[in-house]
Amino acid sequence: MIDQLIENSRMVHSYLGLFHTSIAFFAMAFGAIVLLRPKGTQRHKQMGYAYVVCMLLLNGSAFGIYNFGGKPSLFHAFAIISLVTLVAGLLPAMRKKSKDWYKRHFYFMSWSVVGLYCAFWAETGTRLLNGKEFWWVVMLATIATSMIGMILINRTAKRLFVSA
Protein backbone atom coordinates (compact mmCIF):
# COMPACT_ATOMS: atom_id res chain seq x y z
CA MET A 1 0.00 0.00 0.00
CA ILE A 2 2.80 2.44 0.88
CA ASP A 3 4.68 1.34 -2.23
CA GLN A 4 1.59 2.22 -4.28
CA LEU A 5 1.37 5.64 -2.63
CA ILE A 6 5.00 6.39 -3.41
CA GLU A 7 4.73 5.07 -6.98
CA ASN A 8 1.64 7.15 -7.82
CA SER A 9 2.54 10.32 -5.92
CA ARG A 10 3.88 13.57 -7.29
CA MET A 11 4.68 14.69 -3.76
CA VAL A 12 6.56 11.74 -2.24
CA HIS A 13 9.20 9.78 -4.11
CA SER A 14 10.73 7.46 -1.50
CA TYR A 15 10.30 6.03 1.97
CA LEU A 16 12.65 8.71 3.26
CA GLY A 17 10.50 11.36 1.55
CA LEU A 18 7.37 9.89 3.13
CA PHE A 19 9.04 9.88 6.55
CA HIS A 20 10.26 13.47 6.03
CA THR A 21 6.80 14.66 4.97
CA SER A 22 5.04 12.89 7.83
CA ILE A 23 7.43 14.27 10.44
CA ALA A 24 7.04 17.75 8.90
CA PHE A 25 3.29 17.70 9.52
CA PHE A 26 3.81 16.61 13.13
CA ALA A 27 6.42 19.37 13.61
CA MET A 28 4.02 21.93 12.11
CA ALA A 29 1.26 20.83 14.50
CA PHE A 30 3.47 20.81 17.60
CA GLY A 31 5.08 24.11 16.56
CA ALA A 32 1.71 25.81 16.12
CA ILE A 33 0.55 24.58 19.53
CA VAL A 34 3.71 25.86 21.20
CA LEU A 35 3.56 29.19 19.38
CA LEU A 36 -0.12 29.88 20.01
CA ARG A 37 -0.71 28.44 23.49
CA PRO A 38 0.36 29.77 26.93
CA LYS A 39 4.09 29.61 27.67
CA GLY A 40 5.84 27.89 30.55
CA THR A 41 3.16 25.31 31.30
CA GLN A 42 3.80 21.58 31.49
CA ARG A 43 1.87 21.22 28.22
CA HIS A 44 4.12 23.83 26.60
CA LYS A 45 7.21 21.90 27.64
CA GLN A 46 5.80 18.57 26.39
CA MET A 47 4.76 20.02 23.05
CA GLY A 48 8.06 21.89 22.84
CA TYR A 49 10.10 18.72 23.28
CA ALA A 50 7.91 16.93 20.74
CA TYR A 51 8.56 19.82 18.35
CA VAL A 52 12.33 19.62 18.93
CA VAL A 53 12.41 15.86 18.33
CA CYS A 54 10.36 16.26 15.14
CA MET A 55 12.62 19.06 13.92
CA LEU A 56 15.76 17.03 14.57
CA LEU A 57 14.28 14.11 12.62
CA LEU A 58 13.02 16.45 9.92
CA ASN A 59 16.34 18.21 9.42
CA GLY A 60 18.27 14.96 9.68
CA SER A 61 16.15 13.34 7.01
CA ALA A 62 16.49 16.45 4.81
CA PHE A 63 20.19 15.70 4.39
CA GLY A 64 19.29 12.38 2.78
CA ILE A 65 16.99 13.89 0.14
CA TYR A 66 18.54 15.08 -3.12
CA ASN A 67 16.08 16.33 -5.73
CA PHE A 68 18.37 18.35 -7.96
CA GLY A 69 20.79 15.99 -9.68
CA GLY A 70 22.05 14.29 -6.54
CA LYS A 71 23.83 17.38 -5.22
CA PRO A 72 23.20 19.47 -2.11
CA SER A 73 20.79 22.32 -2.76
CA LEU A 74 19.58 25.51 -1.15
CA PHE A 75 17.17 23.35 0.88
CA HIS A 76 20.13 21.70 2.60
CA ALA A 77 21.49 25.13 3.57
CA PHE A 78 18.10 26.02 5.04
CA ALA A 79 18.13 22.74 7.00
CA ILE A 80 21.42 23.85 8.58
CA ILE A 81 19.94 27.28 9.39
CA SER A 82 16.92 25.53 10.89
CA LEU A 83 19.14 23.37 13.10
CA VAL A 84 21.13 26.41 14.26
CA THR A 85 17.91 28.28 15.10
CA LEU A 86 16.54 25.26 16.94
CA VAL A 87 19.69 24.80 19.04
CA ALA A 88 19.89 28.56 19.69
CA GLY A 89 16.36 28.39 21.09
CA LEU A 90 16.76 25.18 23.03
CA LEU A 91 20.05 25.84 24.83
CA PRO A 92 18.98 28.97 26.75
CA ALA A 93 15.94 27.12 28.13
CA MET A 94 18.03 24.13 29.15
CA ARG A 95 20.81 26.17 30.78
CA LYS A 96 18.89 29.19 32.14
CA LYS A 97 22.25 30.87 32.85
CA SER A 98 21.73 34.38 31.57
CA LYS A 99 19.18 36.98 32.62
CA ASP A 100 17.66 37.07 29.16
CA TRP A 101 17.51 33.31 28.57
CA TYR A 102 13.72 33.40 28.29
CA LYS A 103 13.73 36.08 25.59
CA ARG A 104 16.35 34.24 23.54
CA HIS A 105 14.45 30.99 23.91
CA PHE A 106 11.17 32.64 22.94
CA TYR A 107 12.46 34.46 19.86
CA PHE A 108 14.62 31.65 18.44
CA MET A 109 11.98 28.97 18.96
CA SER A 110 9.21 31.19 17.60
CA TRP A 111 11.20 31.98 14.47
CA SER A 112 12.06 28.30 14.14
CA VAL A 113 8.34 27.57 13.83
CA VAL A 114 7.84 30.41 11.35
CA GLY A 115 10.79 29.10 9.33
CA LEU A 116 9.19 25.67 9.26
CA TYR A 117 6.01 27.12 7.82
CA CYS A 118 8.01 29.06 5.23
CA ALA A 119 9.80 25.82 4.31
CA PHE A 120 6.37 24.23 3.81
CA TRP A 121 5.65 26.76 1.04
CA ALA A 122 9.01 26.17 -0.61
CA GLU A 123 8.61 22.40 -0.49
CA THR A 124 5.02 22.51 -1.71
CA GLY A 125 6.00 24.89 -4.50
CA THR A 126 8.84 22.60 -5.55
CA ARG A 127 6.44 19.68 -5.83
CA LEU A 128 3.49 21.41 -7.48
CA LEU A 129 4.67 24.41 -9.48
CA ASN A 130 6.74 24.97 -12.60
CA GLY A 131 9.85 27.15 -12.54
CA LYS A 132 8.32 30.47 -13.56
CA GLU A 133 5.42 30.41 -11.09
CA PHE A 134 7.49 28.75 -8.37
CA TRP A 135 9.58 31.78 -7.43
CA TRP A 136 6.70 34.25 -7.27
CA VAL A 137 4.27 32.01 -5.44
CA VAL A 138 6.84 30.77 -2.93
CA MET A 139 8.24 34.26 -2.39
CA LEU A 140 4.80 35.77 -1.77
CA ALA A 141 3.69 32.90 0.48
CA THR A 142 6.94 33.08 2.44
CA ILE A 143 6.69 36.85 2.87
CA ALA A 144 3.06 36.57 4.00
CA THR A 145 3.92 33.75 6.42
CA SER A 146 6.87 35.72 7.81
CA MET A 147 4.74 38.84 8.27
CA ILE A 148 1.99 36.91 10.07
CA GLY A 149 4.66 35.20 12.18
CA MET A 150 6.26 38.54 13.02
CA ILE A 151 2.92 40.00 14.10
CA LEU A 152 2.14 36.98 16.30
CA ILE A 153 5.64 36.92 17.80
CA ASN A 154 5.67 40.65 18.51
CA ARG A 155 2.17 40.58 19.99
CA THR A 156 3.11 37.70 22.29
CA ALA A 157 6.44 39.32 23.20
CA LYS A 158 4.66 42.50 24.29
CA ARG A 159 2.55 40.44 26.67
CA LEU A 160 5.46 38.36 27.97
CA PHE A 161 8.11 41.03 28.29
CA VAL A 162 6.11 44.05 29.48
CA SER A 163 8.44 44.77 32.37
CA ALA A 164 11.63 44.14 30.37
Backbone as a chain_set.jsonl record, in Angstrom:
{"seq": "MIDQLIENSRMVHSYLGLFHTSIAFFAMAFGAIVLLRPKGTQRHKQMGYAYVVCMLLLNGSAFGIYNFGGKPSLFHAFAIISLVTLVAGLLPAMRKKSKDWYKRHFYFMSWSVVGLYCAFWAETGTRLLNGKEFWWVVMLATIATSMIGMILINRTAKRLFVSA", "coords": {"N": [[0.815, -1.187, 0.0], [1.9, 1.297, 0.856], [3.982, 1.357, -0.946], [2.528, 1.665, -3.304], [1.43, 4.215, -2.9], [3.76, 5.788, -2.937], [4.674, 5.228, -5.523], [2.635, 6.31, -7.148], [2.554, 8.974, -6.502], [3.016, 12.501, -6.801], [4.136, 14.008, -4.928], [5.641, 12.583, -2.999], [8.512, 10.63, -3.143], [9.982, 8.524, -2.157], [10.661, 6.222, 0.566], [12.07, 7.602, 2.517], [11.358, 10.206, 1.829], [8.616, 10.077, 2.379], [8.696, 9.637, 5.151], [9.981, 12.038, 5.922], [8.074, 13.954, 5.089], [5.853, 13.206, 6.652], [6.838, 13.592, 9.283], [7.255, 16.313, 9.099], [4.647, 17.356, 9.079], [3.816, 16.661, 11.667], [5.678, 18.193, 13.132], [4.869, 20.756, 12.333], [2.326, 20.86, 13.489], [2.89, 20.527, 16.281], [4.582, 22.736, 16.595], [2.847, 24.893, 16.028], [1.053, 24.661, 18.151], [2.76, 25.173, 20.331], [3.559, 27.767, 19.716], [1.157, 29.218, 19.76], [-0.173, 28.719, 22.153], [-0.382, 29.139, 25.822], [2.679, 30.009, 27.508], [5.356, 28.294, 29.238], [3.963, 26.358, 30.673], [3.324, 22.945, 31.732], [2.287, 21.531, 29.599], [3.189, 23.116, 27.468], [5.94, 22.636, 27.627], [6.003, 19.845, 27.101], [4.901, 19.741, 24.483], [6.773, 21.351, 23.272], [9.169, 19.833, 23.491], [8.387, 17.67, 21.919], [8.161, 19.003, 19.491], [10.88, 19.734, 19.096], [12.117, 17.196, 18.856], [10.814, 16.272, 16.538], [11.726, 18.217, 14.727], [14.494, 17.74, 14.734], [14.54, 15.16, 13.612], [13.319, 15.792, 11.187], [15.101, 17.685, 9.989], [17.387, 16.101, 9.969], [16.602, 14.024, 8.226], [16.299, 15.537, 5.945], [18.847, 15.889, 4.94], [19.296, 13.583, 3.602], [17.866, 13.67, 1.298], [17.878, 14.311, -2.069], [17.023, 16.235, -4.612], [17.824, 17.576, -6.852], [19.606, 16.6, -9.104], [21.23, 14.994, -7.513], [22.91, 16.466, -5.897], [23.838, 18.617, -3.117], [21.495, 21.17, -2.199], [19.915, 24.443, -2.068], [17.961, 23.939, -0.206], [19.215, 22.235, 1.594], [20.992, 23.969, 2.816], [19.174, 25.611, 4.127], [18.2, 23.746, 5.926], [20.366, 23.479, 7.625], [20.436, 26.084, 8.701], [17.989, 25.987, 9.999], [18.511, 24.027, 11.953], [20.48, 25.373, 13.455], [18.982, 27.549, 14.414], [17.101, 26.167, 15.945], [18.731, 24.919, 17.933], [19.799, 27.249, 19.057], [17.541, 28.235, 20.262], [16.835, 26.241, 22.023], [18.993, 25.738, 23.815], [19.269, 28.048, 25.64], [16.956, 27.693, 27.244], [17.441, 25.252, 28.409], [19.771, 25.666, 29.874], [19.45, 28.107, 31.318], [21.109, 30.21, 32.209], [21.717, 32.923, 31.696], [20.398, 36.282, 32.231], [18.594, 36.992, 30.289], [17.662, 34.633, 29.184], [15.106, 33.613, 28.706], [13.923, 35.339, 26.842], [15.63, 34.942, 24.632], [15.2, 32.221, 24.174], [12.425, 32.282, 23.582], [12.293, 33.957, 21.226], [14.044, 32.667, 19.333], [12.934, 30.063, 19.177], [10.333, 30.657, 18.379], [10.776, 31.848, 15.864], [11.883, 29.661, 14.655], [9.665, 28.009, 14.298], [8.161, 29.62, 12.544], [9.934, 29.637, 10.391], [9.766, 26.944, 9.678], [7.154, 26.83, 8.682], [7.472, 28.538, 6.491], [9.259, 26.981, 5.03], [7.531, 24.937, 4.361], [5.998, 26.138, 2.332], [7.96, 26.476, 0.354], [8.704, 23.822, -0.134], [6.256, 22.696, -0.946], [5.766, 24.273, -3.19], [7.931, 23.454, -4.796], [7.168, 20.872, -5.386], [4.705, 21.152, -6.709], [4.626, 23.297, -8.53], [5.659, 24.892, -11.623], [8.821, 26.169, -12.871], [8.683, 29.064, -13.49], [6.354, 30.095, -12.176], [6.916, 29.171, -9.653], [8.9, 30.718, -8.169], [7.647, 33.234, -7.712], [5.221, 32.564, -6.409], [6.117, 31.09, -4.157], [7.782, 33.008, -2.994], [5.946, 35.089, -2.362], [4.168, 33.694, -0.653], [5.94, 32.989, 1.374], [6.781, 35.495, 2.305], [4.31, 36.501, 3.227], [3.747, 34.588, 5.227], [5.927, 35.023, 6.926], [5.414, 37.661, 7.711], [2.947, 37.404, 9.066], [3.837, 35.679, 11.069], [5.713, 37.379, 12.326], [4.016, 39.365, 13.337], [2.455, 37.853, 15.16], [4.504, 36.926, 16.878], [5.591, 39.347, 17.843], [3.33, 40.441, 19.109], [2.856, 38.542, 21.123], [5.303, 38.763, 22.476], [5.136, 41.344, 23.515], [3.224, 40.968, 25.48], [4.52, 39.09, 27.113], [6.96, 40.245, 27.863], [6.59, 42.707, 29.177], [7.572, 44.112, 31.403], [10.209, 44.165, 30.815]], "CA": [[0.0, 0.0, 0.0], [2.799, 2.443, 0.884], [4.677, 1.339, -2.234], [1.589, 2.221, -4.285], [1.368, 5.644, -2.632], [5.004, 6.392, -3.408], [4.733, 5.07, -6.978], [1.64, 7.152, -7.817], [2.543, 10.316, -5.925], [3.884, 13.574, -7.292], [4.677, 14.689, -3.755], [6.558, 11.743, -2.237], [9.198, 9.777, -4.109], [10.731, 7.46, -1.501], [10.304, 6.029, 1.97], [12.652, 8.715, 3.257], [10.499, 11.357, 1.548], [7.369, 9.887, 3.127], [9.044, 9.883, 6.55], [10.255, 13.469, 6.027], [6.797, 14.661, 4.965], [5.035, 12.886, 7.831], [7.426, 14.274, 10.436], [7.037, 17.752, 8.903], [3.293, 17.701, 9.522], [3.813, 16.614, 13.135], [6.422, 19.373, 13.606], [4.02, 21.932, 12.115], [1.258, 20.832, 14.495], [3.467, 20.814, 17.599], [5.078, 24.109, 16.557], [1.71, 25.813, 16.124], [0.545, 24.58, 19.527], [3.712, 25.863, 21.204], [3.559, 29.19, 19.382], [-0.124, 29.879, 20.012], [-0.709, 28.436, 23.493], [0.355, 29.767, 26.929], [4.087, 29.613, 27.672], [5.842, 27.893, 30.553], [3.162, 25.305, 31.3], [3.795, 21.577, 31.489], [1.869, 21.217, 28.224], [4.117, 23.83, 26.601], [7.209, 21.898, 27.642], [5.799, 18.574, 26.394], [4.758, 20.024, 23.048], [8.062, 21.894, 22.84], [10.098, 18.725, 23.282], [7.911, 16.933, 20.743], [8.565, 19.822, 18.348], [12.334, 19.62, 18.934], [12.405, 15.86, 18.329], [10.362, 16.258, 15.139], [12.617, 19.062, 13.918], [15.763, 17.031, 14.571], [14.282, 14.113, 12.624], [13.023, 16.446, 9.919], [16.338, 18.213, 9.418], [18.269, 14.965, 9.684], [16.147, 13.343, 7.01], [16.486, 16.451, 4.805], [20.186, 15.699, 4.39], [19.294, 12.379, 2.775], [16.994, 13.891, 0.137], [18.542, 15.084, -3.122], [16.08, 16.334, -5.729], [18.372, 18.351, -7.961], [20.794, 15.992, -9.68], [22.048, 14.287, -6.537], [23.833, 17.38, -5.222], [23.196, 19.47, -2.106], [20.792, 22.322, -2.764], [19.581, 25.514, -1.15], [17.166, 23.354, 0.875], [20.135, 21.705, 2.599], [21.491, 25.129, 3.565], [18.101, 26.024, 5.04], [18.133, 22.743, 6.998], [21.417, 23.853, 8.577], [19.943, 27.283, 9.391], [16.923, 25.526, 10.888], [19.143, 23.371, 13.102], [21.127, 26.408, 14.261], [17.907, 28.276, 15.096], [16.542, 25.258, 16.94], [19.688, 24.802, 19.036], [19.894, 28.563, 19.694], [16.356, 28.394, 21.092], [16.761, 25.181, 23.028], [20.049, 25.844, 24.833], [18.979, 28.97, 26.75], [15.936, 27.125, 28.134], [18.031, 24.135, 29.145], [20.809, 26.166, 30.782], [18.89, 29.192, 32.137], [22.25, 30.867, 32.848], [21.731, 34.385, 31.574], [19.182, 36.977, 32.624], [17.662, 37.07, 29.159], [17.511, 33.311, 28.57], [13.717, 33.403, 28.287], [13.729, 36.081, 25.593], [16.352, 34.239, 23.544], [14.446, 30.991, 23.912], [11.167, 32.643, 22.936], [12.464, 34.459, 19.861], [14.617, 31.655, 18.436], [11.983, 28.969, 18.958], [9.21, 31.19, 17.601], [11.202, 31.982, 14.467], [12.058, 28.303, 14.144], [8.344, 27.571, 13.833], [7.839, 30.408, 11.348], [10.792, 29.103, 9.329], [9.192, 25.665, 9.26], [6.008, 27.12, 7.82], [8.013, 29.062, 5.225], [9.796, 25.818, 4.313], [6.372, 24.232, 3.811], [5.652, 26.757, 1.042], [9.014, 26.167, -0.611], [8.609, 22.399, -0.492], [5.021, 22.509, -1.711], [5.996, 24.889, -4.497], [8.84, 22.596, -5.552], [6.436, 19.681, -5.828], [3.492, 21.412, -7.476], [4.673, 24.408, -9.479], [6.736, 24.973, -12.601], [9.852, 27.146, -12.543], [8.319, 30.471, -13.556], [5.42, 30.415, -11.091], [7.487, 28.75, -8.371], [9.576, 31.778, -7.427], [6.697, 34.252, -7.269], [4.269, 32.013, -5.438], [6.838, 30.766, -2.93], [8.237, 34.258, -2.391], [4.803, 35.774, -1.766], [3.686, 32.895, 0.481], [6.942, 33.081, 2.439], [6.69, 36.847, 2.87], [3.058, 36.572, 3.996], [3.923, 33.755, 6.419], [6.867, 35.724, 7.807], [4.74, 38.839, 8.269], [1.989, 36.913, 10.066], [4.659, 35.205, 12.183], [6.265, 38.535, 13.02], [2.923, 39.996, 14.101], [2.145, 36.977, 16.301], [5.644, 36.925, 17.801], [5.673, 40.653, 18.505], [2.17, 40.583, 19.988], [3.107, 37.697, 22.287], [6.443, 39.321, 23.198], [4.664, 42.5, 24.294], [2.552, 40.435, 26.667], [5.459, 38.364, 27.968], [8.105, 41.032, 28.29], [6.113, 44.055, 29.476], [8.437, 44.773, 32.373], [11.626, 44.139, 30.375]], "C": [[0.868, 1.265, 0.0], [3.586, 2.518, -0.421], [3.818, 1.958, -3.322], [1.486, 3.738, -4.133], [2.596, 6.346, -3.204], [5.067, 6.358, -4.936], [3.805, 6.043, -7.707], [1.666, 8.62, -7.38], [3.479, 11.267, -6.653], [4.611, 14.234, -6.135], [5.78, 13.89, -3.051], [7.178, 10.726, -3.185], [9.969, 8.618, -3.481], [10.205, 7.287, -0.076], [10.866, 7.158, 2.83], [11.816, 9.98, 3.055], [9.181, 11.276, 2.301], [7.594, 10.146, 4.614], [9.218, 11.382, 6.783], [8.955, 14.279, 6.006], [5.921, 14.435, 6.189], [5.535, 13.631, 9.063], [7.202, 15.788, 10.332], [5.651, 18.166, 9.385], [3.168, 17.641, 11.046], [4.527, 17.839, 13.709], [5.582, 20.637, 13.449], [2.909, 21.996, 13.164], [1.8, 21.186, 15.878], [3.959, 22.259, 17.669], [3.961, 25.124, 16.702], [1.148, 25.826, 17.542], [1.447, 25.373, 20.462], [3.663, 27.367, 20.967], [2.293, 29.893, 19.854], [-0.671, 29.697, 21.433], [0.114, 29.135, 24.575], [1.747, 29.156, 27.115], [4.357, 29.164, 29.107], [5.059, 26.801, 31.247], [3.792, 23.938, 31.027], [3.464, 21.154, 30.059], [2.806, 21.873, 27.209], [5.439, 23.067, 26.501], [7.09, 20.576, 26.891], [5.718, 18.781, 24.888], [6.062, 20.57, 22.471], [9.081, 20.798, 22.589], [9.679, 17.863, 22.095], [8.304, 17.678, 19.464], [10.06, 19.658, 18.066], [12.702, 18.262, 18.335], [12.005, 15.779, 16.858], [11.3, 17.067, 14.25], [13.986, 18.414, 13.722], [15.628, 15.913, 13.539], [14.051, 14.697, 11.234], [14.294, 16.95, 9.249], [17.334, 17.1, 9.104], [17.878, 14.248, 8.403], [16.325, 14.219, 5.776], [17.844, 16.242, 4.157], [20.309, 14.425, 3.548], [18.469, 12.518, 1.509], [17.707, 14.807, -0.845], [17.649, 15.084, -4.35], [16.687, 16.947, -6.98], [19.684, 17.746, -8.435], [21.731, 15.352, -8.682], [23.057, 15.157, -5.805], [23.089, 18.151, -4.132], [22.596, 20.717, -2.759], [20.6, 23.386, -1.696], [18.767, 24.984, 0.036], [18.059, 22.774, 1.969], [20.724, 22.841, 3.443], [20.43, 25.606, 4.563], [17.923, 25.012, 6.174], [19.19, 23.038, 8.059], [20.985, 25.08, 9.379], [18.858, 26.905, 10.396], [17.502, 24.864, 12.136], [19.805, 24.385, 14.031], [20.079, 27.18, 15.069], [17.31, 27.438, 16.223], [17.451, 25.149, 18.165], [19.798, 26.127, 19.789], [18.675, 28.846, 20.568], [16.282, 27.406, 22.237], [17.771, 25.379, 24.161], [19.742, 26.85, 25.945], [17.96, 28.407, 27.748], [16.5, 25.981, 28.962], [19.025, 24.632, 30.201], [20.284, 27.185, 31.785], [19.981, 29.958, 32.878], [22.188, 32.379, 32.788], [20.389, 34.97, 31.985], [18.13, 36.948, 31.517], [17.446, 35.714, 28.463], [16.109, 33.123, 27.995], [13.413, 34.122, 26.975], [14.393, 35.358, 24.423], [15.629, 32.957, 23.172], [13.177, 31.308, 23.119], [11.371, 33.041, 21.474], [13.021, 33.388, 18.914], [13.636, 30.522, 18.149], [10.793, 29.444, 18.129], [9.592, 31.31, 16.129], [11.524, 30.63, 13.842], [10.746, 27.777, 13.575], [7.948, 28.328, 12.558], [8.664, 29.907, 10.159], [10.285, 27.777, 8.793], [8.005, 25.885, 8.328], [6.443, 27.722, 6.48], [8.584, 27.923, 4.377], [8.672, 24.986, 3.695], [6.009, 24.801, 2.438], [6.685, 26.427, -0.023], [8.923, 24.712, -1.073], [7.371, 22.117, -1.326], [5.172, 23.094, -3.111], [6.904, 24.058, -5.378], [8.096, 21.412, -6.141], [5.318, 19.983, -6.82], [3.619, 22.435, -8.601], [5.833, 24.277, -10.462], [7.647, 26.138, -12.256], [9.406, 28.586, -12.486], [7.385, 30.881, -12.413], [6.022, 30.136, -9.713], [8.019, 29.934, -7.578], [8.604, 32.818, -6.897], [5.762, 33.746, -6.188], [4.963, 31.738, -4.107], [7.304, 32.039, -2.229], [7.078, 34.976, -1.696], [4.263, 35.026, -0.547], [4.648, 32.988, 1.66], [6.912, 34.451, 3.1], [5.432, 36.977, 3.733], [3.175, 35.783, 5.303], [4.844, 34.435, 7.42], [6.221, 36.935, 8.466], [3.735, 38.44, 9.346], [2.742, 36.429, 11.298], [5.221, 36.347, 13.001], [5.205, 39.223, 13.885], [2.592, 39.162, 15.34], [3.26, 37.0, 17.34], [5.719, 38.242, 18.554], [4.528, 40.872, 19.477], [2.381, 39.76, 21.273], [4.246, 38.264, 23.127], [6.025, 40.517, 24.041], [3.98, 42.044, 25.58], [3.54, 39.816, 27.645], [6.519, 39.242, 28.605], [7.739, 42.483, 28.597], [7.08, 44.786, 30.387], [9.895, 44.834, 31.913], [12.002, 45.335, 29.562]], "O": [[0.609, 2.196, -0.762], [3.829, 3.606, -0.943], [4.321, 2.695, -4.17], [1.458, 4.462, -5.128], [2.48, 7.372, -3.873], [5.462, 7.337, -5.569], [4.157, 6.546, -8.773], [0.861, 9.418, -7.861], [4.578, 10.895, -7.066], [5.596, 14.943, -6.341], [6.748, 14.472, -2.562], [6.476, 10.048, -3.935], [10.552, 7.808, -4.203], [9.416, 8.093, 0.416], [10.208, 7.615, 3.765], [11.594, 10.737, 4.0], [8.684, 12.284, 2.803], [6.776, 10.798, 5.263], [8.664, 11.932, 7.734], [8.769, 15.184, 6.819], [5.314, 15.375, 6.704], [4.749, 14.229, 9.798], [6.987, 16.462, 11.339], [5.497, 19.207, 10.024], [2.491, 18.476, 11.646], [4.042, 18.452, 14.66], [5.582, 21.495, 14.332], [2.592, 23.074, 13.667], [1.242, 22.039, 16.569], [3.775, 22.93, 18.685], [4.109, 26.112, 17.421], [0.807, 26.884, 18.069], [0.967, 26.152, 21.286], [3.72, 28.151, 21.915], [2.349, 31.039, 20.3], [-1.544, 30.453, 21.859], [1.187, 29.665, 24.288], [1.957, 27.961, 26.908], [3.689, 29.587, 30.05], [5.46, 26.354, 32.321], [4.683, 23.81, 30.188], [4.266, 20.499, 29.394], [3.173, 21.257, 26.208], [5.98, 22.885, 25.411], [7.984, 20.222, 26.123], [6.381, 18.088, 24.116], [6.411, 20.286, 21.325], [9.785, 20.828, 21.58], [10.53, 17.38, 21.348], [8.726, 17.067, 18.483], [10.457, 19.463, 16.917], [13.509, 18.19, 17.408], [12.765, 15.278, 16.029], [11.629, 16.643, 13.143], [14.574, 18.531, 12.647], [16.502, 15.741, 12.69], [14.528, 14.16, 10.235], [14.533, 16.673, 8.074], [18.037, 17.153, 8.096], [18.736, 13.905, 7.589], [16.487, 13.699, 4.672], [17.979, 16.402, 2.943], [21.312, 14.221, 2.864], [18.382, 11.575, 0.723], [18.09, 15.927, -0.507], [17.527, 14.075, -5.043], [16.11, 16.841, -8.062], [20.753, 18.308, -8.197], [22.915, 15.181, -8.972], [23.967, 14.637, -5.159], [21.872, 18.322, -4.202], [23.125, 21.241, -3.738], [21.065, 23.243, -0.566], [18.867, 25.507, 1.146], [17.699, 22.816, 3.145], [20.927, 22.683, 4.646], [20.748, 25.958, 5.699], [17.533, 25.394, 7.278], [18.941, 22.869, 9.253], [21.148, 25.113, 10.599], [18.814, 27.437, 11.506], [17.036, 25.113, 13.247], [19.704, 24.271, 15.252], [20.266, 27.433, 16.259], [17.049, 27.943, 17.315], [16.989, 25.273, 19.299], [19.88, 26.136, 21.017], [18.769, 29.621, 21.52], [15.728, 27.705, 23.295], [17.435, 25.205, 25.332], [19.944, 26.521, 27.113], [18.087, 28.62, 28.954], [16.075, 25.768, 30.098], [19.102, 24.073, 31.295], [20.63, 27.135, 32.965], [19.805, 30.318, 34.042], [22.573, 33.049, 33.746], [19.383, 34.265, 32.077], [16.93, 36.886, 31.785], [17.089, 35.668, 27.286], [15.947, 32.542, 26.922], [12.73, 33.582, 26.105], [13.793, 35.187, 23.362], [15.467, 32.647, 21.992], [12.896, 30.67, 22.104], [10.696, 32.518, 20.588], [12.513, 33.226, 17.804], [13.52, 30.072, 17.009], [10.301, 28.711, 17.271], [8.823, 30.922, 15.249], [11.443, 30.477, 12.623], [10.72, 27.174, 12.502], [7.454, 27.725, 11.606], [8.144, 29.772, 9.052], [10.365, 27.515, 7.592], [7.87, 25.207, 7.31], [5.835, 27.437, 5.448], [8.413, 27.903, 3.158], [8.846, 24.398, 2.628], [5.744, 24.051, 1.498], [6.335, 26.132, -1.166], [9.052, 24.419, -2.262], [7.436, 21.377, -2.307], [4.756, 22.484, -4.095], [6.677, 23.963, -6.584], [8.366, 20.999, -7.269], [5.015, 19.155, -7.68], [2.808, 22.44, -9.527], [6.847, 23.64, -10.175], [7.291, 26.994, -11.446], [9.718, 29.281, -11.519], [7.609, 31.901, -11.761], [5.674, 30.791, -8.731], [7.626, 30.131, -6.428], [8.723, 33.242, -5.748], [5.538, 34.414, -5.179], [4.453, 32.11, -3.05], [7.229, 32.136, -1.004], [7.223, 35.422, -0.557], [3.939, 35.64, 0.47], [4.219, 33.058, 2.812], [7.008, 34.554, 4.323], [5.49, 37.504, 4.844], [2.751, 36.255, 6.358], [4.577, 34.428, 8.621], [6.453, 37.203, 9.645], [3.675, 39.059, 10.408], [2.352, 36.719, 12.429], [5.212, 36.298, 14.231], [5.473, 39.61, 15.022], [2.464, 39.701, 16.439], [2.997, 37.083, 18.54], [5.892, 38.252, 19.773], [4.729, 41.43, 20.556], [2.111, 40.241, 22.374], [4.172, 38.253, 24.356], [6.509, 40.686, 25.161], [4.141, 42.659, 26.633], [3.418, 39.991, 28.858], [6.927, 39.015, 29.743], [8.516, 43.39, 28.3], [7.375, 45.96, 30.164], [10.721, 45.484, 32.554], [13.147, 45.451, 29.126]]}, "num_chains": 1, "name": "protein.A"}
